[in-house]
Amino acid sequence: MSVPVADRPLEQVKEEVIDQLILNYSHGELSAEAFERRLDAAYDSTDQEYLVTLVADLPLQADPRYQSEKAARLRPQYGRGDEQPIGESITTILSSDHRGGDWVVPKKIQIKNVLGALELDFSNAIFSHPDVHIHLNCYLGSCEIYVPEGVDVVTQTTNIIASTSNQRVALGPRDQDRQRPRILLTGRNVLGSVEVSVKRTMKEKLKSFADNLRTLFDDGSGNGNDKSDKYY
């Protein structure tokens, strides 16, 4: 006997509904306007029964192949701990430095930033350790750290006439098969600026993921196999 949808965890029902929306949109069962409208409604809803109505007329269900593709593109990437040295140093003096793309993150990062501009982008980074320790010494410099929504950040810095902003404090549940990545930021910030934020929200990533899948399944006409949105 199945559990009534009203008694199921809200986030689980929401994830299943969003997956079904993406899959049906990618196969031309929904127009772009209808997909975005239903996706927005799913994100804003706190009612499991209403969530189910958003996909009640859609024929396709998410399968293991879809889940595998989603995991590969949206979840934080992991590598083995021996793929990267344990520690790494970054020195920025009167200059700028950017680290981004598919880079392997070491367990420890030492940063010295003097009158410089440093950007660390973890959006597509490969995490080789569940906990990443960043020790920062920032003097009259700026440091911007971008992380995906699946990564938590804890800041424990000493600030002296300085600004430290962390918009990614979200200690959510760990994944079942491996730990959720966490960045621990410590050190000193003197007359400097440190900002931690999400470069692209999960909602934006899901829309991009859906568009990529739709392109993959496009029949070559440039319009996919669009069908009208009968629900709205």
ChimeraX attribute file (.defattr): number of C-alpha atoms within 10 A of each C-alpha:
attribute: neighborCount
match mode: 1-to-1
recipient: residues
	/A:1	3
	/A:2	4
	/A:3	7
	/A:4	9
	/A:5	15
	/A:6	13
	/A:7	9
	/A:8	12
	/A:9	10
	/A:10	16
	/A:11	12
	/A:12	10
	/A:13	19
	/A:14	21
	/A:15	14
	/A:16	15
	/A:17	25
	/A:18	23
	/A:19	22
	/A:20	22
	/A:21	26
	/A:22	26
	/A:23	23
	/A:24	22
	/A:25	26
	/A:26	26
	/A:27	21
	/A:28	19
	/A:29	24
	/A:30	24
	/A:31	19
	/A:32	18
	/A:33	10
	/A:34	18
	/A:35	21
	/A:36	16
	/A:37	13
	/A:38	20
	/A:39	22
	/A:40	13
	/A:41	14
	/A:42	23
	/A:43	15
	/A:44	11
	/A:45	14
	/A:46	13
	/A:47	14
	/A:48	21
	/A:49	16
	/A:50	15
	/A:51	24
	/A:52	17
	/A:53	12
	/A:54	20
	/A:55	21
	/A:56	12
	/A:57	12
	/A:58	18
	/A:59	10
	/A:60	15
	/A:61	15
	/A:62	16
	/A:63	11
	/A:64	8
	/A:65	9
	/A:66	16
	/A:67	11
	/A:68	10
	/A:69	12
	/A:70	16
	/A:71	12
	/A:72	11
	/A:73	13
	/A:74	17
	/A:75	15
	/A:76	20
	/A:77	17
	/A:78	16
	/A:79	14
	/A:80	11
	/A:81	16
	/A:82	10
	/A:83	12
	/A:84	17
	/A:85	13
	/A:86	15
	/A:87	14
	/A:88	14
	/A:89	11
	/A:90	13
	/A:91	16
	/A:92	17
	/A:93	15
	/A:94	12
	/A:95	13
	/A:96	16
	/A:97	15
	/A:98	12
	/A:99	14
	/A:100	14
	/A:101	13
	/A:102	14
	/A:103	15
	/A:104	22
	/A:105	23
	/A:106	22
	/A:107	20
	/A:108	19
	/A:109	17
	/A:110	17
	/A:111	19
	/A:112	19
	/A:113	26
	/A:114	20
	/A:115	18
	/A:116	20
	/A:117	20
	/A:118	26
	/A:119	17
	/A:120	17
	/A:121	22
	/A:122	23
	/A:123	24
	/A:124	18
	/A:125	21
	/A:126	18
	/A:127	25
	/A:128	22
	/A:129	23
	/A:130	15
	/A:131	19
	/A:132	21
	/A:133	18
	/A:134	21
	/A:135	19
	/A:136	21
	/A:137	20
	/A:138	27
	/A:139	20
	/A:140	17
	/A:141	25
	/A:142	22
	/A:143	23
	/A:144	16
	/A:145	19
	/A:146	19
	/A:147	24
	/A:148	22
	/A:149	22
	/A:150	22
	/A:151	22
	/A:152	19
	/A:153	22
	/A:154	17
	/A:155	17
	/A:156	13
	/A:157	17
	/A:158	15
	/A:159	17
	/A:160	12
	/A:161	11
	/A:162	17
	/A:163	14
	/A:164	17
	/A:165	12
	/A:166	14
	/A:167	13
	/A:168	20
	/A:169	15
	/A:170	13
	/A:171	14
	/A:172	11
	/A:173	9
	/A:174	11
	/A:175	10
	/A:176	7
	/A:177	6
	/A:178	9
	/A:179	12
	/A:180	18
	/A:181	21
	/A:182	20
	/A:183	18
	/A:184	16
	/A:185	18
	/A:186	17
	/A:187	16
	/A:188	19
	/A:189	25
	/A:190	17
	/A:191	16
	/A:192	23
	/A:193	20
	/A:194	21
	/A:195	16
	/A:196	22
	/A:197	19
	/A:198	19
	/A:199	15
	/A:200	13
	/A:201	13
	/A:202	15
	/A:203	14
	/A:204	11
	/A:205	15
	/A:206	18
	/A:207	16
	/A:208	12
	/A:209	18
	/A:210	23
	/A:211	16
	/A:212	13
	/A:213	19
	/A:214	22
	/A:215	16
	/A:216	13
	/A:217	14
	/A:218	17
	/A:219	13
	/A:220	10
	/A:221	7
	/A:222	8
	/A:223	12
	/A:224	19
	/A:225	18
	/A:226	15
	/A:227	12
	/A:228	12
	/A:229	15
	/A:230	10
	/A:231	13
	/A:232	8
